[in-house]
Every structure is written in C-alpha cells, then in structure tokens.
C-alpha cells in the first residue's frame, strides 16, 4: 500500500496524498491536501482499483478531474457536455 501511496503522490503533485484503509470490504480513503494542509478532496475507492494498473490510471484521472472542479478550473456542466459529445461520436462510428 505504501508504494501505491507514493505513486499517487507523484501523480498528484503538488498535493499531499494520504491513503488509508477505512472499510471492511476493501475501501480506501484517498485524501488530498494543499500546501497549507487544508483538505481539498477526499474520495473513497476500492482497494482493487489501486492494485490494477488500468484501474489505478482511471482513479488518478478521476482525481485530476475532481481537483479541476474543486479548484474552479472546470465546471461540471463542461464535463457533461464533453461526455455527451464523445458518446455521439462513438455511436456514429458504429453505424
């Protein structure tokens, strides 16, 4: 778990990352703090997501997106519009 915590810290720099087991079903709490020590983001993830490379990449991507939203650099409606546009392209390719 310590190596995963280090990987998350490198991927989410400059935020301080804390990873703690918190559930009986393998849940882990990921906490990101800014340089002042204030909690910017907390997410609960399944431990299995942290042990699979592809799933871990998805977790990091999601945390990056959530940080952008928390910092006010990305609005949730923009994400919805981007997803909608992407889904339209996927459907068009299958015709």
N, C-alpha and C positions, 0 to 999 in steps of 0.2 A: 504494500500500500504506500510505503514511503517513496518508492520510485515513481509511482503514478502521481503522487503529490508534487514531486519535483518536475515531472513532465508538464503538469498543469500550470505550475508556477512559471516555467519557461514560456509556455504558450500564451499565458495571460498577463505577462509582464506589462506594465509596472505594478499590477495589483498583487497584493499579498494573498495567497491562496491557502486556505485551511480545509483539510479533508478529514471528516470524522464519520465513523460508523454510528448510525443512530437508530437502526431498526432491526427487528428480529427476522425480517425477510430479505436482508442484504441491502437495505437502503443506506446510502451515504449522504451526508450533508456537505455540500461544497459552499464555502463562504469566501467571498472576495471583498477585501478591504482596500481602501485607497491609501495614499501615503500618509494621511493624517490619522489612520487607524479606524476610520468610520466604515461600517458595513455598507457596501454599495449593492451587493447582490448575494442572495442565498438561494440555492437550488438543491432539491433532493433528487438524487439519481440512484439507479440500481447498480450495485457493485459489478454486475455482469457487463454493464456498459463501459466500465473502466478497464476491464480486462481484455476486451476485444478491440483491436486496433481501429477497425472501421467505425465501431460504435463510439469509441473514445473521440475520434475525429468529429463525429456528429455532436457529441457533448460539448466539445470546445467551440465548434461553430455556433451552437445554440447559445453558449455563454457569451461569445463575442457579440452576437446579435442582441442579446438581452442587455449587455453593457451599453451598446449604442443607444438603446431605448432608454435605459436608466440615466444616461448622461444627456439625454435630449437631442442626440445627434441623428436619431432615426425615429420616425413616428410609426406606430403600429399599423396605421392605415396604409402606409407606403409598403410595408411588408405584405399586407393582404393584396394590394394591387399587383405587386410583383409575382406573388403566388398565382393569382388569377391569370396573369399574362402568360406565365410559364405553363400552366395547365392547358391553356388554349393551344399553345404550340405543340404540346405532347399529343393532344387529341388530333390536331391537324396532320401530324406525321403518320398516324395510324390509319388514315383514310386511304 
